[in-house]
Amino acid sequence: MAKRRSDDDLVVRSASKVRAKTIRWLVPNVFALGQLTIIDGDPGLGKSLLMLDLAARLSTGRSWPAGAAAAEPAPVGATFQMPESAGQGTE
């Protein structure tokens, strides 16, 4: 009887067996649709402003900077969360 693979088992495969998938972009060549993106940097560089601009463009269906078309033809929902300590002088 064959051993059933559990979710904890390590799966090893040759890189030649890995197939590339087409990337769908939320913002062309900047943010991949449905993928994790980390925005990191020192305080005061505009990370929050960038995220607010992204949320505004998503929720209104406006084009991206440099005239790139929006990924969605119609406005989509966007949520912006600030950390618990936002505005409490954490620096």
Secondary structure, 3 states (H helix, E strand, C coil): CCCCCCCCCCCCCCHHHCCCCCCCEEECCCEECCCCCCCCCCCCCCHHHHHHHHHHHHHHCCCCHHHCCCCCCCCCCCCCCCCCCCCCCCC
